[in-house]
Amino acid sequence: MASKQKVAYVCNECGADFSKWQGQCSECGTWNSVVEMKLGPAPKGGARNAQFSGYAGSAGSKVQTLADISLEDLPRLSTGTGEFDRVLGGGLVPGSVVLIGGHPGAGKSTVLLQTLCKIAEQLSCLYVTGEESLQQVAMRANRLGLPTDKLQMLSETSVELIGQAAEQLQPKVMVVDSIQVVHLSDIQSAPGSVSQVREAAAYLTRFAKQTGTVVILVGHVTKDGSLAGPKVLEHMIDCSILLEGSHDSRFRTLRGNKNRFGAVNELGVFAMTEKGLKEVSNPSAIFLQRGDEVASGSVVMVMWEGTRPLLVEIQALVDDSHLGNPRRVAVGLDQNRLSMLLAVLHRHGGVLVGDQDVFVNVVGGVRVAETSADLALVLAIVSSFRDRPLAHDLMVFGEIGLSGEIRPVPSGQERLREAAKHGFKRAIVPIGNAPKAMDGIEIVAVKSLSEALAAIE
């Protein structure tokens, strides 16, 4: 008599599983996201499943001390692009799994096709496409002027057949485009579901660890910009990268959200051209393309991205509000933090903008997530409110506390050196980041918001 197949109920949004179906996921609160998933039969006699044993399914694991483990560095494979290598932490690590996501049209397939065509000149590479035909990929490669005589192509969506082809070819680097369209035959749910994405990624991860192949997975994103599929997908892979950029801008940013072999939140900047994505070696020069005449409400700050400083311009516009509830709009910054800083500005700076509409923007489409932009944001708002332009060669950074104090930020010396390299002559910084002396730039050290406001009078 055949054993009854077990059934689980899994949330498509967060991957939480339940013993019975329910209309709302109790973990993430999403409605109508719990779907039925059939589980395979349990092994007889309590035997372990070979695919779940050892490191990513490798057999023969044994207990070792840390001293017995070899510390020889794995040779990294260069992608041929400096900005891509920077985000990866120095290049591709053999046996690693990289997940790259982005909005439709951001350039995920383009940058990976460019990268694999370069690597294929020296190493064996396999590009697996499940969303496009081979003719479509070949047309893009010819349009971009890429070398096409070495890269091996495969159009397939079955994970088992992809694994068989990879075992025969033994590539050093393999791209699967995308993880949402491939499927395993023994799972009944449709491609792109939680169970298919999770098991397909687990299969490809085991293949990468056991063979030393670099596997790059292309992932879709949801409407809020996060990677689609179960959250466990981001835990399984070694490196998660997001390709961002608006359709009206020719610049794209490649940001590392997770990296087991390098710095997190590393940023690479590319420019979209007729010949594909070209790296931008000096992104600060792009984001600082300001006019000769400086308007009020504009100031430059230095943000820290991964392992390098980046100069960006912050703009603010303060105008009379004709609404009962004045607007607070932040593009590239946290809107809740903007409201908090406006309260601090009123309480400890004596500047009331409660009856004003406040709009702030980071030029170039860059998103600033760190608190070092607080002081620059407040000074830009005051400059626009008073209609007094700040100096063209002024640079500002610092965190503002709720009691009006200016707190130091990490890597202050490197930020100042980057500003001096780009010709800035004056800097308003926290007193904790002020060096004893620095050639070429005048340092104004402040410890409170009132002192910072006095420095721009």
N, C-alpha and C positions, 0 to 999 in steps of 0.2 A: 504494500500500500504506500503510495507516494505521500511524502510528508507535506503538510500544508505550508505554503510559502508565507513568510512573515511580511508584515506591512508596517511602515512607519509613515508619519506625517511630518513634513519638513517645510519650513518657511522659505519662500523663494527670495526674500529680501535679506534676512540675517542668517539663515541656515539652522535656526533652532529646530529641534525635533520634539514631537509630542506623541503620546500613546494613542490619541484619537483626534479626529478632525475638529477644528474650531474656526469660527468665522474671523476672529482677530488674533494675531500673534501676541502672546502675552509678553514677549521679550522686546520687540521693537514697536509694537502698537499698530502695525500695518494690517489693514483689512483685506480679506480675500486673497491672502498670499500663502496660505497653508495648503500644500498639495500632497497627494498620496505618492509614496515611493515604495516599491517592492524590494525586499531584501533577499539576498541569496541564501541558500540553505546553509546551516551551520555544519562545519566539518565533523565527520563521525569519529567517535571515540575520544573527543577532546583534543584531536591533533591540531597543531598550529597551521595556519595558512602561510605558505612560504612567502607570499608577496608582502606580508606584514612583519617579517622577521628581520632583525638587524637594522643597519643604517640604510634607510630607504629601500629595504627589501634585500640587502646584500647578505649572503650567508657566511657562516664561519666567524662571527663576531666573538671576541674574547675580552676578558677584563684586563685592563692595562693601567699602569700608573701614569701620571702626567709626565714624569721624567722619561718614560720609555717611548713617548710619542715623538715622531720626527717633526722638527720645526722647519724643514726645508720649504721655502716659499714656492708656491705653485707659479709656473710661468704664465703671465697674463698675455692674452691675445689682444693686440691693438685693433681697434675698429677702423683705423685710418683717419679718424676725426678727433681732434683734440678735445672739443667740447663734450662729445659723447664719452670719450675715455675719462674725462674729469668727473662726470656724473656717475659713472660706473666705479669710480675709485681707482682708476689707473688702467682699465681694460677689462676684458672678459676673462673670468676665472674658469678653467676647465671643470666640467661637472656641475656648473651652476645653472640655475633656472632664473631667467629674467622675464618679468611681466611688464609690458609697455602698454599703457592705455591712453585714451584721448578721445575727443569729440570727433564725429564724422568729418572728414576733410581736413583734419589737423595736420596730416602728413605722416602717420604711423607707417603705412606700407611703403611710402616713398623713402623715408630715412632708413628703413630696414633693407630695402632693395639696394639702395646706394651702398650701405655698409657691407652687405654680403657680396656684392659684385667686387668690392675692393679686397675683402678677405679671401675670396675665391681665387685670386691671382696667386696666392701662396699656399692656401690650405683647402681641403675638401669641404664644401658647404652644400647644404640642401635647403631649398626654400619650398615649404609646403603651403599651398594656397587652397583654401576651402570656400572662399567668398568670390573669387574671380577665376576666370578661365586662364589658361596658360597664354592664350593670345593676348588677353588684356594686359597681363603682366609684361609680356614681351613688347607690346606697343609702348608702355610707359618707360621701359628700359631704353628703347630706341629713341624716344622723345627726349630723355634726359642725357643721352649720349654716353651710356654706361657700357663697359665691356661685357659682352654676353656670351663669350665662348667657353667660360670655365664654370659658371654657376649652374648647378643641377636643380631642376624644377620637378615638382610633383603636385598634381591636382587630386586631392583625396580628402575625405572627411572621416573615414574610419580610423580610429586610433590604432587598432590592431594592425591594419595594413600599413599605416605610417611607421609603426615600430618595426615591421618586417622589412620594409624598404630601407630604413635607417640601419638595421643590423647588417644588411648586405653592402650598403655603400660606405658605412662607418664614417660619417662626416664629423668634422671637428666642431662645426657650428650648424645648428638647425633652427629654422624659423617656422612656427606654426601660426598661420594667419586664418582664422583666429580661434581662440579656445572656446568661443560660444557656438561654433558651427560643427566642431568635431564631436564624435559620439562613440560610445562603446556598445557593442551588439548585445551584451547580456543585461543591459539596463533598459527598462521599458519606456522611461520618460523621454520627452522630446529633447533634441539638442538645445543647449542654452539653459536648461533647467538646473536647479541646484545639484541634483544627484549626478547628472551628466558632466557638468563643469568640474565638480569635486573629484569624481573618479577619473576623468580624463586627465586632469592636472596631476593627480597622484600617479597615474600610469607613466606620464611623460617625465615626472620628477624621478621616479625609480629608474627609468631608462637613462636619464642624465647622470645620476650618481653612480650607476653600475658601469657605464661605458666611458665616463669622462667627457661626454659631449656637452657642449654649451647649447642649451635649449632656450630660445627666445619665444615667448608666447605673446600674441597680440590680444588685448582685452578691450571689450566695449565699456563705455561709461554710461551711467544713468543721467537723467535730466539735471540732477543737482551736481554733476561732475565727479561723483565717486565711481569706483570700479564696480561694474555689474557682476553679479554672481555672489556666492556665499563668502562671508568674511574669512572663512578658513582658507580660501584660495590665497589671500595675501600672507597668511602664516606659513603656507607650504613652500612658497617660492623664496629665493634668496635675495632678489632685488626687485623692487617695484618702482617703476618710472612712469611719470605722467607727462604727456606732451600737450602743452596748453598754447592757446593763441586764438584771437578773434579772427573772423573771416575778413574784417575790414583792415586788418593789419598784416604786413608781410613778415612780421617777426614771430617766431615761435620759441617758447621756453621749454626746456626739458628738465624736469625737477625730480630728484630722487626722494621718494617717500619712505623707502626702506632699503637698506643695503647692509648685508652681512660682511662685506669686504671693503667698505669705505665709509665716507662721511654721509650722514643723512641730511636732507634738504640742500644738497648740492644743486647748483643751477647751471645749465648750459643754454646758450642763446644761439639761435639759428635765424637766418633770413631766407624766406621763400623766394626763389628766383625761377626763371624759365628752365634752368638746369637742375632743379631740385633744391634741397635744403643746403645752404652754405653756412659754415660756422662763423660766428662773430667773436673774434678773439678779444676785443675790447668793448664789452657791452656798455660800460659807463659812458663812453663817447656818444653812443646812440641815444641813450636816455637823457643826455644833457644838451640836446640840440635846441638851445634857447636863442631867442632873438637878441639883437643888440640893445633894444629898449626894454628894460625890466619893468614889468607891471606889478602892482601891489598884489599881495596874496601868494607870492611864489618864493619858495626857498628850497635849497638843496640839502639832502641828508645822505648819510652813508649807512646802508643796511649791510648786514652780514649774512651771506648766503653760502652755507657749507663751509668751505675753506678759503673764501676770498671776499673782500669788500666790494660793494657795488654802489655807485652813486646814482641816485634817482632824484627827480624833482617832484615836490609836493605842492599842489595848488589848492587854494581855498577861495571861495566866493561867499561873502556875507552880504545879504541884501534885505531890505525891508520886507516883512512878511505881510500878506494881505489875508492870511488865514488865521483862524482862532488858535490852531495848533501849528506853530512854525515847523517847517520841514527840516529834517536832518538826513542828508544823503551822503554816503561814503562809498567811493569806488576804489577798490584796491586796499581798503582799510576796514577795520572792524567798526561797524556802526555803533555797537554798544559802548565801545571804548571812546568813540567820539562824544557821545552823550556824557560820559563820565568826565572827560577832560573839559568839556564846556562848564560843568558844575564846579570843577576845581578852579577854572579860570575866573569864574564869578566870585567864588569864596575867597581865594587867596591872591588873585590878581586884580580884583576890582573892575573887571570888564564884564558887563552884562550884555549878552546877546540873546536873551530869552524871547525877545520880540522880533528876532531876525531869522531868516532862512539861511542855513549853513550848508554849503556844498563843498566837499573835499574830494580830491582826485590825485592818484599817483600816475604821472605821465608815462606813457609807453606800455600800459597794460600790465605792469608788474604788480603783484600782490605782496604787501608788506605785512607780515604776521608778527614781527617782533615789536617789543615795547620801546625800542630805541627811537622810533618815529614820533614819540609823544611830544617832545619839545619842539621839533620842527613843525608839527601839525598845529600846535597852539600859536607859535609865532606867525605862521602863515595866516591863521584866522585873525589874529590881531592886526596884521599888516593890511588885510583886506577890509576889516572893520573900520580902521582909521584912514584907509586909502593912502598909506605911506609905503612906498616900495622899499624892500630890503636891499642891501648891497648885493651887487652882482657876484662878487667874489666871497660871499659869506656861506659857510657850511655849518650845519647844526645837527646835533644828535644828543639824546638823553632821555631817560625815563622819568615820568612825573608821578609822584606818589599822591595819595589822597589828601595829605596834609600840606601839599604844595612844595615838598622837597624835590630836588633833582637828584636822581639816583644814577650811579655809574652803570655802564653797560659793558659786556665782554668785548675784548679785542679793540680797546680804544686807541692804542698806539697805531695798529694797522689801519684803522679807519682814518686817522689823521694823516698818515703817510700817503694813503690813496688820494685824499683831498689835495694835499700839497703837490702830488704828481700831476694833477689835472689843473693846476694853476690857481687854486683857492688861497687867498691871502689872510683870511680871518675865520675863526671858528669859535662858536659858543658851545661849550661842552661841560659835562658835570665836573665838579672839582675833583672827584675821585679818578677821572680819566685824564686829567691835565698833566702833561709831562713837565719836567723841570725846564726843558728848552727844546725847541724844534725849529730848525732852519726853514725859512721861507714862508712861515705861517704864524700869524699872531693868535695866541690862545687866550680866550676869555673864559675863565673858570667860574661857574656859578653853582650855588648850593640851594637856591630857592627860586620859585617861579617869579617872584617880584624882582630879583636880581637879573633874571633873564630878560624881563620886560624892560628894565632900566637900560640894559645893554643895547637895545635897538632904538632907544629914543634919539 
